Amino acid sequence: MLTAQRKQYHRNYQRLWRKRNREKWNATMRRWREKHPDAMHEIYRRKALRENYGLTVQQYEEMLKSQNGLCACCGQPPPTGRRLCVDHDHKTGKIRGLLCDGCNVTTGYLESPRVELCQAYLARFRQ
């Protein structure tokens, strides 16, 4: 097992090597990404959850389990091959739940200041 000091030395060495051999490193990574698209998808997913919402994959999975895998708004499962979206308040950043694509887009529109204008517009044609 490597000591913490040895690990840090190794990390610094790797960083320096990648910096000095940028083209070789980029080509190596490009080949790896092409060979492992599923792994890349998972890496990007983890990064997006962490950076956008401060969530880990485990926290997302716990939320999904607590909602029985269903949209918190309409109660339907996501379409095949899709995941539920993380719904959050854009002002506070507070996470409200997991929604299907349709409900996520709709709640986004409902939070828009134009909602009242659109409702008034539609009301003119209801009579």
C-alpha positions as CSV (number, residue, x, y, z in Angstrom):
1,M,0.0,0.0,0.0
2,L,1.3,3.4,-0.9
3,T,1.7,6.1,1.8
4,A,-0.1,9.4,1.4
5,Q,3.2,11.1,0.6
6,R,4.0,8.6,-2.1
7,K,0.5,8.8,-3.6
8,Q,0.8,12.6,-3.8
9,Y,4.2,12.3,-5.5
10,H,2.7,9.8,-8.0
11,R,-0.3,12.1,-8.7
12,N,2.0,15.1,-9.3
13,Y,4.2,13.0,-11.6
14,Q,1.2,11.8,-13.6
15,R,0.0,15.4,-13.9
16,L,3.3,16.6,-15.1
17,W,3.6,13.7,-17.6
18,R,0.2,14.5,-19.0
19,K,1.1,18.1,-19.4
20,R,4.3,17.4,-21.2
21,N,2.8,14.7,-23.4
22,R,-0.6,16.3,-24.1
23,E,-1.1,14.9,-27.6
24,K,-0.2,11.4,-26.6
25,W,-2.5,11.6,-23.6
26,N,-5.4,13.0,-25.6
27,A,-5.1,10.3,-28.2
28,T,-5.0,7.6,-25.4
29,M,-8.1,9.1,-23.8
30,R,-9.9,9.5,-27.1
31,R,-9.4,5.7,-27.8
32,W,-10.5,4.8,-24.3
33,R,-13.7,7.0,-24.6
34,E,-14.6,5.4,-27.9
35,K,-14.0,1.9,-26.5
36,H,-16.0,2.6,-23.3
37,P,-19.0,4.8,-24.1
38,D,-21.1,3.4,-21.2
39,A,-18.4,4.2,-18.7
40,M,-18.1,7.7,-20.1
41,H,-21.9,8.2,-19.8
42,E,-21.7,7.2,-16.2
43,I,-18.7,9.5,-15.5
44,Y,-20.6,12.4,-17.0
45,R,-23.7,11.5,-15.1
46,R,-21.9,11.5,-11.8
47,K,-20.2,14.8,-12.6
48,A,-23.5,16.5,-13.6
49,L,-25.3,15.3,-10.4
50,R,-22.4,16.5,-8.3
51,E,-21.8,19.9,-10.0
52,N,-25.4,20.8,-10.8
53,Y,-27.2,19.6,-7.7
54,G,-24.5,18.6,-5.1
55,L,-25.8,15.0,-5.2
56,T,-24.1,11.6,-5.4
57,V,-25.4,8.8,-7.5
58,Q,-26.3,7.0,-4.2
59,Q,-28.4,10.0,-3.1
60,Y,-30.1,10.1,-6.5
61,E,-30.9,6.4,-6.2
62,E,-32.3,6.8,-2.7
63,M,-34.6,9.6,-3.9
64,L,-35.7,7.3,-6.8
65,K,-36.3,4.4,-4.4
66,S,-38.3,6.7,-2.1
67,Q,-40.5,7.7,-5.1
68,N,-40.9,4.0,-6.1
69,G,-39.2,4.9,-9.4
70,L,-42.0,7.2,-10.4
71,C,-42.3,10.9,-11.2
72,A,-43.1,12.9,-8.1
73,C,-45.6,15.0,-10.0
74,C,-47.6,12.7,-12.3
75,G,-46.7,9.4,-10.8
76,Q,-45.7,7.8,-14.1
77,P,-42.4,5.9,-14.7
78,P,-39.9,7.5,-17.0
79,P,-39.9,6.4,-20.7
80,T,-37.7,3.4,-21.4
81,G,-34.1,4.4,-21.6
82,R,-34.6,7.7,-19.7
83,R,-34.0,8.7,-16.2
84,L,-36.0,11.1,-14.0
85,C,-34.8,14.7,-13.9
86,V,-33.7,16.4,-10.7
87,D,-36.3,19.1,-10.0
88,H,-34.9,22.1,-8.0
89,D,-35.8,25.6,-7.2
90,H,-33.6,27.8,-9.4
91,K,-33.6,30.6,-6.8
92,T,-32.6,28.6,-3.7
93,G,-31.1,25.5,-5.3
94,K,-33.2,23.3,-3.1
95,I,-34.0,19.9,-4.6
96,R,-37.7,19.2,-4.6
97,G,-37.8,15.7,-6.2
98,L,-37.4,13.7,-9.3
99,L,-39.6,14.4,-12.3
100,C,-40.2,13.0,-15.8
101,D,-39.1,15.1,-18.7
102,G,-42.7,16.4,-19.4
103,C,-43.4,17.5,-15.8
104,N,-39.9,19.0,-15.4
105,V,-40.4,21.2,-18.5
106,T,-43.9,22.1,-17.4
107,T,-42.9,23.1,-13.9
108,G,-40.2,25.2,-15.5
109,Y,-42.8,27.0,-17.6
110,L,-45.1,27.4,-14.6
111,E,-42.4,29.3,-12.7
112,S,-42.0,31.7,-15.6
113,P,-43.4,35.3,-15.1
114,R,-45.2,34.8,-18.4
115,V,-47.6,32.3,-17.0
116,E,-50.3,34.9,-16.1
117,L,-49.9,36.5,-19.6
118,C,-50.4,33.2,-21.3
119,Q,-53.4,32.3,-19.2
120,A,-55.0,35.6,-20.0
121,Y,-54.3,35.1,-23.6
122,L,-55.9,31.6,-23.6
123,A,-58.9,32.9,-21.6
124,R,-59.8,35.3,-24.4
125,F,-60.5,32.3,-26.7
126,R,-62.4,30.1,-24.3
127,Q,-65.7,32.0,-24.8
